[in-house]
């Protein structure tokens, strides 16, 4: 009689422990999957930002190159023969050339 009651209590305790372990493993698995999804979303947002920055940098570079293309072409100029108002002439006036 007492043995039967102990057996029932042991089985009930075992059932409760098995349920708690199962719930714990399920929660751990679900948390891991959720964390992986959040990390994947973070990574995709970061990749999108990097792509957007790359596109923007390309646009800026194109704008700068098109502005540079509009500048007039000037041939090489000797500092000693340069117009005093030009950049080369200012070098001469600043003491770079004696």
C-alpha positions, 0 to 999 in steps of 0.5 A, spaced: 500 500 500 505 504 501 509 502 496 504 503 491 503 510 494 510 512 493 510 509 486 504 514 484 508 520 487 514 518 484 511 517 477 507 524 478 514 527 480 517 524 474 512 527 470 512 534 473 520 534 472 519 531 465 514 537 463 519 542 466 525 540 462 521 540 456 518 547 457 525 549 459 528 546 452 523 549 448 523 556 451 531 555 450 530 553 443 525 558 441 529 564 444 535 562 440 531 562 434 528 569 436 535 571 437 538 569 430 532 572 427 533 579 430 541 578 428 539 577 421 534 583 421 540 587 424 545 584 419 540 586 413 539 593 415 546 594 416 548 591 409 542 596 406 545 602 410 552 600 407 549 599 400 546 606 401 552 609 403 556 606 397 551 609 392 551 616 395 559 616 395 558 614 388 553 620 386 558 625 390 564 622 386 560 623 379 558 630 381 565 632 383 568 629 376 563 632 372 565 639 376 572 637 374 571 636 367 568 643 366 574 646 369 578 649 363 584 646 361 591 649 362 598 647 360 604 647 364 607 654 366 614 655 369 614 659 375 619 664 373 614 666 367 608 666 371 603 671 371 603 674 378 596 673 379 596 666 378 598 660 383 604 659 380 606 667 380 604 667 387 609 661 389 614 666 386 612 672 390 612 668 396 619 666 396 619 659 393 623 662 387 629 666 388 
